[in-house]
Amino acid sequence: MNREIEEKLKFALQTIDQYLGEKDIKVIGTRESDKSELVKLAQIIRKNVLIREEILPDMVPASPVWRLLIEMYIAKYQGRGVSITDAALLVNIPLTTTLRYLKILEDKGILQRDSDRHDKRRAWLRLREKGILIVERSLRRLAYDIKEFLS
């Protein structure tokens, strides 16, 4: 990934962060019991992306960064760990590209790498509180827009 793409990605993340900070939509509440609804919505998004990839296999149907965030969010609430290699496989992008995206997300305080206690070659990824809030705000906004569309 070249410098121009990195800068565009950083700008996109800043814009999303700023927008979501201004638009804290609460269609699905913030109670812990509401988390399962957000996880279900994240799983629906994942399924939709996979269907679009199947229909147009040579096209990128969703931002790899967004897919990383969704996968990490789902994994968190399923109690699963996500390694760096797992992340690359989950979003179907090269490991080198995944590493660049992960570095940007780390630098923004969205995710964290934790060393594996048993295997120093492996690191586990987890969303930080800021990352969880970004995903949940996005999911709430999507739920709100769907509700508005259906009414």
C-alpha positions in Angstrom: 0.0 0.0 0.0 1.5 3.3 -0.9 1.5 6.5 1.1 -1.5 8.1 -0.8 -3.7 5.1 0.1 -2.6 5.2 3.7 -3.4 9.0 3.9 -6.8 8.4 2.4 -7.5 5.6 4.9 -6.4 7.8 7.8 -8.7 10.6 6.6 -11.6 8.2 6.1 -11.2 6.9 9.7 -11.0 10.4 11.1 -14.1 11.4 9.2 -16.0 8.3 10.4 -14.9 8.9 13.9 -15.9 12.5 13.9 -19.3 11.8 12.2 -20.2 9.0 14.6 -19.2 11.1 17.6 -21.7 13.7 16.5 -24.5 11.1 15.7 -24.8 8.8 18.6 -28.0 7.1 17.4 -29.6 4.9 20.1 -32.2 2.8 18.3 -30.7 -0.2 19.9 -29.9 0.7 23.5 -26.6 0.7 25.3 -27.5 -2.0 27.9 -25.5 -5.1 27.9 -28.5 -7.1 26.9 -28.7 -5.1 23.7 -25.2 -6.2 22.6 -26.6 -9.5 21.3 -28.8 -7.5 18.9 -25.7 -5.5 17.7 -23.7 -8.8 17.2 -26.6 -10.2 15.2 -26.6 -7.1 13.0 -22.8 -7.4 12.6 -23.3 -11.1 11.5 -25.9 -10.0 9.0 -23.4 -7.5 7.6 -20.7 -10.2 7.4 -23.1 -12.5 5.5 -24.1 -9.8 3.1 -20.5 -9.0 2.3 -19.8 -12.7 1.7 -22.8 -12.9 -0.7 -21.6 -9.9 -2.6 -18.1 -11.4 -2.9 -19.6 -14.6 -4.2 -21.6 -12.6 -6.8 -18.7 -10.4 -7.9 -15.6 -12.4 -6.9 -13.1 -9.9 -8.5 -14.6 -6.9 -6.7 -14.1 -5.6 -3.2 -17.7 -5.2 -1.8 -16.7 -3.6 1.5 -13.8 -1.8 3.0 -11.2 -4.2 4.5 -10.9 -2.0 7.5 -14.7 -2.1 8.1 -14.6 -5.9 7.7 -11.7 -6.2 10.2 -13.7 -4.1 12.7 -16.9 -6.2 12.2 -15.0 -9.5 12.5 -13.2 -8.4 15.6 -16.5 -7.2 17.1 -18.2 -10.5 16.4 -15.2 -12.4 17.8 -15.2 -10.4 21.0 -18.8 -11.3 21.8 -18.3 -14.9 20.8 -15.3 -15.2 23.1 -12.9 -16.0 20.3 -9.4 -14.7 19.8 -8.3 -13.3 16.5 -4.7 -13.5 15.5 -3.1 -11.4 12.8 -3.1 -14.3 10.4 -6.8 -15.0 11.3 -7.6 -11.4 10.5 -6.0 -11.6 7.1 -7.9 -14.8 6.2 -11.2 -13.5 7.6 -11.2 -10.4 5.3 -9.4 -12.1 2.4 -6.6 -9.7 1.9 -2.8 -10.2 1.8 -1.1 -10.4 5.2 1.2 -7.4 4.3 -1.9 -5.2 3.6 -3.6 -6.5 6.8 -0.5 -5.5 8.8 -0.6 -2.0 7.4 -4.3 -1.6 8.2 -3.8 -3.0 11.7 -0.9 -0.5 12.3 -3.2 2.4 11.4 -6.0 1.1 13.6 -3.5 0.6 16.5 -2.1 4.1 16.0 -5.7 5.5 16.2 -6.3 3.6 19.5 -9.0 1.4 17.9 -7.4 -1.9 18.4 -4.6 -3.5 20.4 -2.2 -6.4 19.9 -1.5 -8.6 22.8 1.4 -11.1 22.7 0.5 -14.8 23.0 1.8 -16.1 26.4 2.5 -19.5 24.9 3.8 -18.6 21.5 5.8 -15.5 21.1 5.5 -15.6 17.3 1.7 -14.9 17.6 -0.2 -11.9 18.7 -3.9 -11.6 19.5 -5.9 -8.7 18.3 -8.7 -7.1 20.3 -10.8 -4.0 19.9 -10.2 -1.3 22.4 -13.1 0.6 23.9 -12.9 3.2 21.2 -13.1 0.5 18.5 -16.1 -1.1 20.2 -17.8 2.3 20.3 -17.1 3.0 16.7 -18.6 -0.3 15.6 -21.6 -0.1 17.9 -22.4 3.5 16.8 -22.2 2.4 13.2 -24.4 -0.6 13.8 -26.9 1.6 15.7 -27.0 4.1 12.8 -27.6 1.2 10.4 -30.4 -0.1 12.6 -31.9 3.4 12.7 -31.7 3.8 9.0 -33.3 0.4 8.4 -36.1 1.2 10.8 -36.7 4.6 9.1 -36.8 2.9 5.7 -39.3 0.2 6.9 -41.7 2.7 8.5 
